[in-house]
Amino acid sequence: MKKWFFSDNGEISGPLGLKESNELIAKNPDLYAWHPSYSHWVPVSCIDEFELTVTPPTPPVDVPKELIEELIDEEKSLISTLDRVDKTISTTSDSLYEIDTEVDNYSQIAHNLTEEVKVVVQTIEAQYASLQKNLANVIKTDYDV
């Protein structure tokens, strides 16, 4: 005859025969069982040799109508809030696109102005060099005279 050991939150009982085991399991179906042929403790609900009667849980009580209406109102409020957030995000996205476009335009204008300034500075430097050369020639002719 097979003998079983049981664990109830670490409290070991047994060895028990099949009849005694079924009586114990009827009182506490959350036990773990072990037999020397097993490598570890197993929930009694997973062992076919035991007679387990599973009682279905009691159905929940109906949800009160007031609570359902309150939840529906809250859902509507959340949907409204999400719509406002969505519109705000859309408007912000559009604004950022416009700003990005303007920044690109200003960047191009700044680049063009920088190029124009470089040309003007080069022209001024060339004129300055030319004036220095003319001044040097004037000074040289004054000394030669």
URGIBEL-V501214 format. One record per run of one state. SS is the DSSP state (H for helix, E for strand, C for the rest). FROM is the first residue (numbers start at 1). TO is the last residue. If there is no record, write none. Layout:
SS&FROM&TO ; SS&FROM&TO
//
This chain:
C&1&3 ; E&4&8 ; C&9&10 ; E&11&16 ; C&17&17 ; H&18&27 ; C&28&31 ; E&32&34 ; C&35&41 ; E&42&43 ; H&44&46 ; C&47&64 ; H&65&144 ; C&145&145
//
